[in-house]
Amino acid sequence: MSYVEVPGAKVPIRMWTDPATVEDSAMRQLQNVATLPWIKGLAVMPDVHFGKGATVGSVIAMQGAVCPAAVGVDIGCGMSAVRTSLTANDLPGDLSRLRSKIEEAIPVGRAMHDDPVGPGGFHGMATAGWEEFWGRFEGVAEAVKFREERAVKQMGTLGSGNHFAEVCIDMSDSVWLMLHSGSRNIGKELADHHIGVAQQLPHNQGLVDRDLAVFVADTPQMAAYRNDLFWAQEYAKYNRAIMMALFKDVIRKEFKKAKPMFEQEISCHHNYVSEERYDGMDLLVTRKGAIRAGSGDYGIIPGSMGTGSYIVKGLGNEASFNSASHGAGRRMSRGAAKRRFSTKDLEEQTRGVECRKDSGVVDEIPGAYKPIEQVIDQQRDLVQVVAKLKQVVCVKG
C-alpha cells in the first residue's frame, strides 16, 4: 500500500497499486473525493479506473453522508459462483450445445423472461421474504414505479456489457458455475433518479464535481435514497440467485448421468453501500468496483473473458475498510478497445473458450483489461487465494 497526500484533502488516498500507473482522469477523481467534507477514508483497489464522478475500484467511507455516484449506476452489481461435483472429464469436447442451452435459459442483453420467474419455481430454493420484497416496491421512487412490469420480467436475466455467465474449471479439475450481473434496468433508473435529486440540493452546489453530490443524514432525500438503494441491492441479489438456479437446471439436464451436485454458493456485491464501524465511528462505506474482504469472507475476483478468475478469502485489513478489488479492471475504454482490436484479435485471445467472437463483444476482449494475476498480486495483504478458475464456456450479455 502507498499513501498519496492531496493539498486540501480531508484524508490521504490509500492505494493498493502504483500511483504512477493510474490514469490522470482517475487520479483527479480520487483527489476530488478526498476533499469532500464528509469523507473519513478512501481506499483504492488495484483495478482502479475512471468512472462517473468516482472511480471504479474505490472504497469511500463517509460519516453522515453518502454519494450515489460512488455506488455506481448498476446498484448491487456483483458475482455468484458455485463448485459442482462435475470434473473436466465430464465435459464434452464440443461445448457449443452447452453454451446454447445456457443462453436459452438465461435471457441476455435487453431480453427478458416472457413470464415472471421467482424462487417458487425451483426445488429447494427458499421463498421466504419474496412477497415482502416485492411489496416494498410500493415505496420505491414514484419516478420509476411505472417500470414494475419490466422489473418483474427482468428478474433472472443477465443484461449486457461486462455481465457474463461462465462454466469454469479449477486447478484440481472441478467444474464451477459463475455469473456476474446486477439490478438490471430498474437499479440504473433508481440510481440516475437519485443522482439527479442530489445534484439539486443546496449543500452540493459548491462541489468541485457535481457528480459527487451527496445526501446527508436525517433528511427526507437521504431516507428516500436509502430505501431505494437497499431495495435495489436486494433485487440484484435475488437476480443472481434466480439466474444461478436456472444455470443449475441446465447443468442437471445436460449431465443427467453424472447427477451433478452443488456446494454452497459464494455471492458478493461489488457496487453497494454498507453500514460499518471503524475507529469508533459509524460510517457509510460505498464500494464501487470493490468487494467486502473481512476476515474469512469469501469473494470472487474475475478476470476478462479469456484469462480466468479467482475465488478468495478476505484477510480483514481495516486499512482498506475490509475490501478488495472486484476484478481485473479496464485499462482502456470500450471505444478505445474497439478501435485497437479486431475480431481476429478476439478469436486469438479467447482461444479455447466457447464464447461469442463477433464484433459485438470486441470491447470485452482480454487485451482491454489489466492482467488479473498482477491485480491479485497487488492485494496479497487483503485476500488469500482459495481457487484459480479458467473458463471454458463464457456467455456474454
Rosetta blueprint (number, residue, H / E / L):
1 M L
2 S E
3 Y E
4 V E
5 E L
6 V L
7 P L
8 G L
9 A L
10 K L
11 V L
12 P L
13 I E
14 R E
15 M E
16 W L
17 T L
18 D L
19 P H
20 A H
21 T H
22 V L
23 E L
24 D H
25 S H
26 A H
27 M H
28 R H
29 Q H
30 L H
31 Q H
32 N H
33 V H
34 A H
35 T L
36 L L
37 P L
38 W L
39 I E
40 K E
41 G E
42 L E
43 A E
44 V E
45 M E
46 P E
47 D E
48 V E
49 H E
50 F L
51 G L
52 K L
53 G L
54 A L
55 T L
56 V E
57 G E
58 S E
59 V E
60 I E
61 A E
62 M E
63 Q L
64 G L
65 A E
66 V E
67 C L
68 P H
69 A H
70 A H
71 V L
72 G L
73 V L
74 D L
75 I L
76 G L
77 C L
78 G E
79 M E
80 S E
81 A E
82 V E
83 R E
84 T E
85 S E
86 L E
87 T E
88 A H
89 N H
90 D H
91 L L
92 P L
93 G L
94 D L
95 L L
96 S H
97 R H
98 L H
99 R H
100 S H
101 K H
102 I H
103 E H
104 E H
105 A H
106 I L
107 P L
108 V L
109 G L
110 R L
111 A L
112 M L
113 H L
114 D L
115 D L
116 P L
117 V L
118 G L
119 P H
120 G H
121 G H
122 F L
123 H L
124 G L
125 M L
126 A L
127 T L
128 A L
129 G L
130 W H
131 E H
132 E H
133 F H
134 W H
135 G H
136 R H
137 F H
138 E H
139 G H
140 V L
141 A L
142 E H
143 A H
144 V H
145 K H
146 F H
147 R H
148 E H
149 E H
150 R H
151 A H
152 V H
153 K H
154 Q H
155 M L
156 G L
157 T L
158 L L
159 G L
160 S L
161 G L
162 N L
163 H L
164 F E
165 A E
166 E E
167 V E
168 C E
169 I E
170 D E
171 M L
172 S L
173 D L
174 S E
175 V E
176 W E
177 L E
178 M E
179 L E
180 H E
181 S E
182 G L
183 S L
184 R H
185 N H
186 I H
187 G H
188 K H
189 E H
190 L H
191 A H
192 D H
193 H H
194 H H
195 I H
196 G H
197 V H
198 A H
199 Q H
200 Q L
201 L L
202 P H
203 H H
204 N H
205 Q L
206 G L
207 L L
208 V L
209 D L
210 R H
211 D H
212 L H
213 A L
214 V L
215 F E
216 V E
217 A L
218 D L
219 T L
220 P H
221 Q H
222 M H
223 A H
224 A H
225 Y H
226 R H
227 N H
228 D H
229 L H
230 F H
231 W H
232 A H
233 Q H
234 E H
235 Y H
236 A H
237 K H
238 Y H
239 N H
240 R H
241 A H
242 I H
243 M H
244 M H
245 A H
246 L H
247 F H
248 K H
249 D H
250 V H
251 I H
252 R H
253 K H
254 E H
255 F L
256 K H
257 K H
258 A H
259 K L
260 P L
261 M L
262 F E
263 E L
264 Q L
265 E L
266 I E
267 S E
268 C E
269 H E
270 H L
271 N E
272 Y E
273 V E
274 S E
275 E E
276 E E
277 R E
278 Y E
279 D L
280 G L
281 M E
282 D E
283 L E
284 L E
285 V E
286 T E
287 R E
288 K E
289 G L
290 A E
291 I E
292 R E
293 A L
294 G L
295 S L
296 G L
297 D L
298 Y E
299 G E
300 I E
301 I E
302 P E
303 G L
304 S L
305 M L
306 G L
307 T L
308 G L
309 S E
310 Y E
311 I E
312 V E
313 K E
314 G E
315 L L
316 G L
317 N L
318 E H
319 A H
320 S H
321 F L
322 N L
323 S E
324 A E
325 S E
326 H L
327 G L
328 A L
329 G L
330 R E
331 R L
332 M L
333 S L
334 R H
335 G H
336 A H
337 A H
338 K H
339 R H
340 R H
341 F L
342 S L
343 T H
344 K H
345 D H
346 L H
347 E H
348 E H
349 Q H
350 T L
351 R L
352 G L
353 V L
354 E E
355 C E
356 R L
357 K L
358 D L
359 S H
360 G H
361 V H
362 V H
363 D H
364 E H
365 I L
366 P H
367 G H
368 A H
369 Y E
370 K L
371 P L
372 I H
373 E H
374 Q H
375 V H
376 I H
377 D H
378 Q L
379 Q L
380 R L
381 D L
382 L L
383 V E
384 Q E
385 V E
386 V E
387 A E
388 K E
389 L E
390 K E
391 Q E
392 V E
393 V E
394 C E
395 V E
396 K E
397 G L
